Amino acid sequence: MKALIFDSGALITLSMNGLLYVLEELKKNFDGKFIITHSVKREVIDRPINVPRFELGALRVQNLIDNGVLEMAESLGVSHEEIQKETQKLMAAANDLIRIDGKPIDIVSEGEMSCLALSAIISKKKIENIIAIDERTTRILAEKPESLEQLISKKMHKRAELKSQNISLFSKFKFIRSSELVYVAFKKGVLNISGPKTLEAVLYATKFTGSSISFDEIKALKKL
């Protein structure tokens, strides 16, 4: 069994670009489940479905659940309560890592941390998994935490300081971005558009709607 865990940002990026359908196609050849947590469902369906501007996007994601493309974490034998407990632990640790003027600041959201929490839980169950997440801060937290000081300082226009405690909690996670998912979809021939600029177009589309992919990374993917 394998699992691809989706954060809200990756789903929103795909939805905004009319690319959610690629998940149904990719799922056909995936030996495992596409999973979301209740916290992510709240961010992409439960809240936006009551806002006219975002209602259509919420319905698109709900349709993926109705059709069995996306499943809730319970399908892996993990309860919402268990995820919530681990989520709060990770949030408390992450939001105590960066300080400005000596005070800790929040750098992660519940949705993102619920994905990491689920990943940690099912990894202990020997379920191979990866998290689809577009948000830069969480990825850096896991992959290159020493860069957080510079990133947050730039965002806040103030000097940020990184505490070294608890960084190891975030080193075990694996990530994929929506940009890389559409790259896989392109390589598998499941995009419903074609032409010499198709790959470039979908990669730039994901970048400009939330995926933390650089121009250099796009160039590299185009050459593969």
VMD Tcl script that draws the C-alpha trace (Angstrom):
set ca {
  {0.00 0.00 0.00}
  {1.13 3.52 -0.85}
  {-0.44 6.89 -0.15}
  {-0.26 10.33 -1.76}
  {-1.42 12.86 0.83}
  {-2.81 16.14 -0.52}
  {-2.51 19.51 1.17}
  {-5.11 22.12 0.28}
  {-2.67 24.31 -1.68}
  {-1.86 21.62 -4.23}
  {-5.56 20.89 -4.78}
  {-6.38 24.58 -5.13}
  {-3.57 25.10 -7.65}
  {-4.83 22.22 -9.79}
  {-8.44 23.39 -9.46}
  {-7.66 26.98 -10.45}
  {-6.00 25.73 -13.63}
  {-8.70 23.23 -14.56}
  {-6.29 20.33 -13.93}
  {-8.02 18.36 -11.18}
  {-9.01 15.77 -13.77}
  {-5.37 14.60 -13.98}
  {-5.72 13.11 -10.49}
  {-8.38 10.70 -11.72}
  {-6.10 9.65 -14.56}
  {-3.00 9.33 -12.38}
  {-4.93 7.34 -9.78}
  {-5.63 4.61 -12.35}
  {-1.95 3.64 -12.39}
  {-1.18 4.33 -8.73}
  {-0.83 1.34 -6.44}
  {-2.35 3.05 -3.44}
  {-4.66 5.80 -2.26}
  {-4.98 9.57 -2.75}
  {-5.73 10.88 0.74}
  {-6.87 14.09 2.42}
  {-7.34 14.89 6.09}
  {-10.39 16.51 7.67}
  {-8.40 19.72 8.17}
  {-7.65 19.87 4.44}
  {-11.27 19.05 3.58}
  {-12.34 21.96 5.76}
  {-9.99 24.30 3.86}
  {-10.91 23.18 0.33}
  {-14.57 22.18 0.67}
  {-16.38 22.96 3.93}
  {-15.44 26.64 4.17}
  {-15.24 27.74 0.50}
  {-18.47 25.99 -0.51}
  {-20.35 28.73 1.37}
  {-18.53 31.52 -0.48}
  {-19.92 32.15 -3.99}
  {-16.50 33.08 -5.36}
  {-14.99 29.73 -4.32}
  {-18.02 27.45 -4.46}
  {-17.21 25.90 -7.84}
  {-13.70 24.92 -6.76}
  {-15.09 23.31 -3.61}
  {-17.59 21.30 -5.65}
  {-14.83 20.11 -7.98}
  {-12.85 18.69 -5.07}
  {-15.99 17.22 -3.50}
  {-16.65 15.47 -6.79}
  {-13.26 13.74 -6.51}
  {-14.27 12.41 -3.10}
  {-17.69 11.33 -4.36}
  {-16.02 9.41 -7.19}
  {-13.49 7.74 -4.90}
  {-10.46 9.48 -6.38}
  {-9.73 11.21 -3.08}
  {-10.33 9.35 0.17}
  {-10.33 10.39 3.79}
  {-7.56 9.27 6.14}
  {-9.92 6.83 7.85}
  {-9.59 4.59 4.78}
  {-6.04 3.90 6.00}
  {-7.26 2.97 9.46}
  {-6.24 6.31 11.00}
  {-8.74 8.26 13.10}
  {-9.29 12.01 12.98}
  {-8.49 12.19 16.70}
  {-5.12 10.51 16.20}
  {-4.24 12.93 13.40}
  {-5.36 15.92 15.46}
  {-3.14 14.92 18.37}
  {-0.09 14.61 16.14}
  {-1.03 17.80 14.25}
  {-1.07 19.87 17.44}
  {2.31 18.46 18.44}
  {3.87 19.41 15.08}
  {2.21 22.84 15.01}
  {3.46 23.66 18.49}
  {6.99 22.69 17.51}
  {6.99 24.47 14.14}
  {5.44 27.68 15.43}
  {8.08 27.92 18.16}
  {11.07 27.64 15.82}
  {11.21 31.19 14.45}
  {11.35 34.26 16.63}
  {11.17 37.94 15.82}
  {12.04 40.42 18.56}
  {12.30 37.43 20.87}
  {8.71 36.31 20.27}
  {7.68 33.13 18.40}
  {5.63 33.59 15.24}
  {3.29 31.22 13.47}
  {4.79 29.88 10.24}
  {2.55 26.89 9.48}
  {-1.17 26.15 9.27}
  {-3.25 23.29 10.62}
  {-3.97 21.88 7.16}
  {-0.29 21.53 6.27}
  {0.61 20.05 9.62}
  {-2.26 17.57 9.45}
  {-0.67 16.20 6.26}
  {2.67 15.79 8.02}
  {0.90 14.26 11.00}
  {-0.81 11.66 8.83}
  {2.46 10.96 7.04}
  {4.22 10.35 10.36}
  {1.46 8.04 11.58}
  {1.22 5.86 8.48}
  {5.00 5.73 8.08}
  {5.05 3.90 11.41}
  {2.56 1.49 9.86}
  {5.08 0.91 7.03}
  {2.84 2.63 4.47}
  {5.03 4.38 1.91}
  {3.84 7.92 1.36}
  {4.57 11.35 -0.06}
  {2.86 14.70 0.55}
  {1.60 16.89 -2.29}
  {2.25 20.40 -1.01}
  {2.95 23.68 -2.80}
  {3.66 25.90 0.19}
  {7.32 26.90 0.40}
  {7.66 27.37 4.17}
  {6.68 23.82 5.10}
  {8.95 22.33 2.45}
  {11.91 24.40 3.65}
  {11.11 23.48 7.25}
  {11.63 19.83 6.33}
  {14.26 20.05 3.61}
  {16.44 23.05 4.45}
  {15.44 24.56 7.82}
  {18.53 26.75 8.00}
  {17.00 28.82 5.17}
  {13.93 29.69 7.26}
  {15.62 32.69 8.86}
  {16.19 34.34 5.49}
  {12.76 33.41 4.14}
  {10.82 34.72 7.13}
  {13.01 37.82 7.47}
  {12.21 38.68 3.85}
  {8.49 38.09 4.37}
  {8.25 40.04 7.63}
  {10.84 42.74 6.84}
  {12.41 42.05 10.23}
  {15.30 39.91 11.39}
  {14.13 36.39 12.22}
  {16.05 33.94 14.39}
  {15.83 30.15 14.16}
  {15.82 27.96 17.26}
  {17.60 24.67 16.74}
  {15.30 22.62 18.99}
  {12.81 20.24 17.39}
  {14.07 20.73 13.82}
  {14.68 17.00 13.53}
  {10.93 16.40 13.86}
  {10.47 17.62 10.29}
  {13.38 15.94 8.51}
  {11.66 12.67 7.59}
  {8.94 13.88 5.22}
  {8.88 13.58 1.43}
  {7.13 16.09 -0.83}
  {5.89 16.60 -4.36}
  {4.43 19.80 -5.82}
  {1.45 20.24 -8.10}
  {3.95 21.27 -10.79}
  {5.61 17.87 -10.60}
  {2.25 16.11 -10.65}
  {1.30 17.82 -13.92}
  {4.76 16.99 -15.26}
  {4.04 13.32 -14.57}
  {0.61 13.72 -16.17}
  {2.27 15.22 -19.26}
  {4.79 12.38 -19.49}
  {2.00 9.81 -19.17}
  {0.00 11.55 -21.90}
  {-3.08 12.20 -19.78}
  {-3.33 15.96 -20.24}
  {-6.32 16.89 -22.36}
  {-4.36 19.49 -24.29}
  {-1.44 18.99 -26.65}
  {1.14 20.96 -28.56}
  {4.81 21.93 -28.30}
  {4.21 24.47 -25.50}
  {1.88 22.33 -23.39}
  {4.41 21.36 -20.71}
  {5.74 24.89 -20.38}
  {2.21 26.26 -20.15}
  {1.03 23.95 -17.37}
  {4.23 24.38 -15.36}
  {4.01 28.17 -15.50}
  {0.30 27.99 -14.70}
  {0.99 26.08 -11.49}
  {3.81 28.45 -10.55}
  {1.66 31.54 -10.91}
  {-1.21 30.05 -8.88}
  {0.69 28.87 -5.85}
  {3.32 26.21 -6.53}
  {6.72 27.11 -5.08}
  {8.67 26.14 -8.18}
  {11.43 28.36 -9.57}
  {12.01 29.39 -13.17}
  {15.23 27.36 -13.15}
  {13.35 24.27 -11.98}
  {10.84 24.72 -14.78}
  {13.65 24.93 -17.30}
  {15.15 21.74 -15.87}
  {11.84 19.86 -16.10}
  {11.39 20.96 -19.72}
  {14.75 19.38 -20.59}
  {13.98 16.00 -19.01}
}
mol new
graphics top color blue
foreach p $ca { graphics top sphere $p radius 0.5 }
foreach p [lrange $ca 0 end-1] q [lrange $ca 1 end] { graphics top cylinder $p $q radius 0.2 }
display resetview
